Amino acid sequence: MEQSQAYYETPGHVVAAAVALSVLDIVAVVLRFAARRSQHQALKIDDWLILPATISTVGIGVSMIYGTTQQALGYRTHIPADFAGDPFDVTTYQLTTTSKVEFGYSILLPLTLGLVKSSFLFFYMRIFAVEKKSPINILLVGLVVFVTIWALAFSLATVFGCRLDVEAHWGSTHDLETKCMGSMTVVLLLCITDFAADLAIIIIPIPLVWRLNLSTQNKVAISAVFLLGSVTVAASLTRLIVEGRAVNIGFAPGSDSILVITEYIYWGFVELAVAIVAACLPTLHGFLGKYSFLEFPKRFKTLFRSRSNGQPQSPDESDKSPGIPHFSAGPVTHTSTETTYATPAIRLRNMESETPLFKPDVVTTSQSRSREEV
């Protein structure tokens, strides 16, 4: 029985997704950097890690478009009319091109996922890691090391999957089955561990937020910012389900290898594109909306110092940026013309006629602060 062709395995949909999601990622990253620049904030490692991840993702999108133009993706496998042998033994330009596109994609996928995951983790590190020897910093550093090893391991598993016979990767399906080591098993393991890692990364900050001495309203607001990344978990779960089904089909009679590979590449590309946008969302929320989340890391770092030392402190000098006021987490400072509310996740200038979005937990005046310093 001939394998059915899903909508995402059609040429038009493959090209449309490759173009649309690539453009979306580029726009998201440009806006992220523009937002940092507009607030005179220095770019950090979590910002820089998104750049190679985006370049790699766009490169995969370009390879998908190329593969489609060569009928190597989104089309059914064409078997020459004069070929009378096993369909899994046939080698054509179409199948060879499909396998080459898949080979490059399989190398880039874990590396790009590792870059995006590391970007999330370094973002957390800027917020929660008050001291280098603190348990949360040790945990985050350990996760960065794990993600790095994880990405390299799966990428190298593809490179050396057929030992030193690299050309076996784009040989016949029979060559792939006999000369290469469990390629389907590697794909499934990558999907499972990818989903588990995404889930852990999204969960990490939530209990830390709810342990803080903040109002429930503030805790919910801050948690919502972190949970913006949950779209990545949804994307990786979708890929796990789809790829699990594809692995079950595998080299079964009646399966179409090009359609199976198209599905494999399509959903991995979707996850990468969604993950990059999710990593930019906290910054984009502030840049495109009314309220700024760009001071999010400084406010949280200050709050965690306050929590560990028993009194509010100023952020590190390295975190300070020209033109941006610095406040301890929570306090409100009164001036002659306006009131400035500073919370860990939001900074809001509130005129006398307006009502603050969040009621701060602590209120201090500039005079009382001066008395405390004396």
Secondary structure, 3 states (H helix, E strand, C coil): CCCCCCHHHCHHHHHHHHHHHHHHHHHHHHHHHHHHHHCCCCCCHHHHHHHHHHHHHHHHHHHHHHHHHCCCCCCCCCCCCCCCCCHHHCCCHHHHHHHHHHHHHHHHHHHHHHHHHHHHHHHHHHHHCCCCCCHHHHHHHHHHHHHHHHHHHHHHHHHCCCCCCHHHHHCCHHHHHHHCCCHHHHHHHHHHHHHHHHHHHHHCHHHHHHCCCCCHHHHHHHHHHHHHHHHHHHHHHHHHHHHHHHHHHCCCCCCCHHHHHHHHHHHHHHHHHHHHHHHHHHHHHHHHCCCECCCHHHHHHHHHHHHHHCCCCCCCHHHCCCCCCCCCCCCEEECCCCEEEECCCCEEEECCCCCCCCCCCCCCCHHHHHHHHC
